[in-house]
Amino acid sequence: MTYTDWTGGAFDQVTTANDNTTYEKAYTGTKQYIRTVAKVLLAACEFGTTVIRLTATSVEDDLLADIIDAATGNVEDITRRYLLTQTWDYYLSAWPGCDHINIPGGNLQSITSVKWTDSDGTETTLTENTDYYVETNGTGIGRLVLPYGETWPSGTLYTTHPIVIRFVAGWTAAASIPAKIRNSIKLICADMYANRESQVLAMSATAYQENKTVMRLLQSAILWDEF
């Protein structure tokens, strides 16, 4: 391994006039490894060097993390979207009277499974591209659609949660989320941080409807379908 001198990392020479002093240097570079090199230039003496590794922290890290999480949740509540990749179970109590089922959250990536349970407790898993098709529909509402001429399964459904659709939705990367949504989260975070005493971290979907800038940014991103 080859080491290169750290520019500005040298200490002044220690003499008998200052040999009881502790000298410190803070390294803020990006190198994975560092080491110290010491030389005895005059008289023999005892000394030692130590490299102390500190993790970058802030006394407000936990608060900021909570604010970001709460602000993101607020935007998801307002827009009725799942922002980043998430897996959810969507429960239905009955098959619809039409040939499709709308999937909540927008940005449907895939449907993992569609299962239904009859009154005897027997669970059946439907087959994609045979029993149903998937329409992801971009950033809009995804759908589970019956093939032409097909019908939903017959039989008496179980009394509770008889139909469950497991699906994956959301943008796959933060950078892919539209700027208006990302900036709305930043505005909410800034508001909560600057006014933390009055906010008391009491978050709800309507908490920021008085912030006209946030609501204008999010207006066109809201999914209006009922679920």
N, C-alpha and C positions, 0 to 999 in steps of 0.2 A: 504494500500500500504506500502511495506517495502522498506526503503532506506538504501543503503550501502555507507559508507564513501568512497569518491573519494581519492585514494592514491595520495599524492602530492598536494591535494587541500587545505590544511590548510594555513591560514595566520599567520604571526607572531603577537604576542600579542601587542595591541596598548596601548601606555602609554602617559603621558603628553608630553613626548619628541617628539613624532611623531604622535600626534593626528590630525594634519592638512594635513595628507598625504592621497592620494587616492591609494588604493591597488587594483590590478587587477590580475585575474587568467584566462587563456584561457583554456577552456575545449574542448578537441579534441576527446573525446570518442564517444561511440555509443548509450548511454542511451537516452531514449525518454524523460525522465523528470529529472530535477535537481532542487535542492533548496539549499538555504543558511541557516546556523545555526549559531547564534551569542550568546555569553554569556557575561554577565557583571561580572567580577571577582573581581574588586577592588572598585572604586568609581562610583557613578551614573553618567551617561553621556548621551548625545544625539548622535545617530549614525543611519546609515541606510545602507542597502545592496540592490543591484539591480542586477538582472540577465538580461543581454542584449543578445538577440538572433540575430546572424548575419548569413545571407545566404552566403554559399561559392560562391565566384564570382572571376572572373579574368578580367582584363581590356582587355584581348584579346579573351574573350569567343566568341564574335560575329565574329571576324576574323576567329577563328579556326572553328566555325560552318560553315561559308561560304566556307572555304577551303575544309572541308570534303565533303560538299554538291557538290561543283564544281568538286572535284576529283572523287566522285562517279558517277556523270553525265558523266565525261570524259570516265571512264571505260565502262559505259553503251553504250556510243557512239561508242567506239572502238570495243567492243565485239558484239554490236547490241543486247544486252540482257537487260531484266528488272531484276535487281538483287533481290530486295525484293518484296513481294506481292504487286501487282499493278493491278488496273482495267482499261482496255482500251476499246475504241470503234475502230474497224477496218472497214473502209468504202471501198466498192467496187462499181465500176460503171457498172459492168456486171457480170453475172455468168461465171465461167471458162469453158474452153472447155474440161476439164478432170473431173475425178470423185472425186476430193478432193480440198480443199482450205488450203494452208499453213497459219499458224497463227504466226505472228512475236513475237520476244522476248524470245523464248525458255522457258523451265520450265513451260509449260502450265499446270495450275491447273484444270481449268474448263472453259466451255463456258456457260455464263449466258443466252444468248439469241441470236437468229438469226432472223432478221426481214427484210422484203423487202416491198417496196412500188411500186404500179403500177402507170401507167400514170394518173389514176383518183385520185391519192392520197390515195388510200386504202392500209392500212398497214396490213401485214400478218406475224404472228409469227410461225416459224417452230417448230416442236416437236422433241426433242432429242430422239434417239433410234427408231424413226419412220421415220422422214424425213432425219435424218443424225446421224452419229456416231461421237464420239470424240476420237481421239488418242492423249494422252498426250505425249508419247514418251520421258519420262524422261527429261534429260537436253537438248535434241535436239529440233527440230522444231515440234510443235504440229500440228495436222491436223484435219479438219472437213471433214468427208468422207461420200459419198453417200452410202446407203445400196445397196446390189446387185440388179441389175435390175431397180433401181430407177433413175430418172432424176431430174435436177434442175427445179424449178417452171417455168411454161410458162407464157407468158403475157408480155406486153410492160412495161418496167421499167420507173420509174419516172426520170426526167431529171437530178436531183442532189442527190447524196448520196442515191441511191435507195436501197442499201443493206448495213446493218450494223450488225456487229458481235461484241457483247460485251463479253469480256473474262477476266479471271484472270490468271496472270502469275507471275513467280518469285519464288525464294526460300522463304520458310515460316519463316526462322529464320536466323539471320546473321551468326550464328555459322555453318550453313549448307552450306554457300557459300564456294567454294573451296579456299584453302589457297593461291593459286597463284593469285586469283582475289583479295582477301583481302590484300595481301602483295603489289600488284600493287597500290591499293588505298593509302596504307601507304607511298609508295615511292613517289607518286605524291604529297601527302600532305606535306611530308618532304621537297621536292623540292620547292613547292610553299611557304612554311613558311620561309625557309632559304633564298630564293631569291625573296621575295615578291616585292621588288622595281622593279626588271627587269620583273617580271611576270605581274604585274599590273592586276592580276586576269583576264587576257584576255584568256579565255579558249575556246578550240575547239577540235574536235575529233582528229586532227592531231598534236596538240600542243606537245604531248609527244612521237611521233613516233621516235624522235631522241634519246629518252631514250631506249637504246637497251635492258636493263634489263626488263623494263616494257613490251615492246613489245614481248620479248621472253616468259615472264610469261603468257601473254594473248593470244599468238598465237593459241594455241589449244582450247581456249575458244571462239574464234570468230565464229559467225554464218554467213555462207557465202551465204545462200539463198537470192534471190532477192525478194523484196516486192514492 
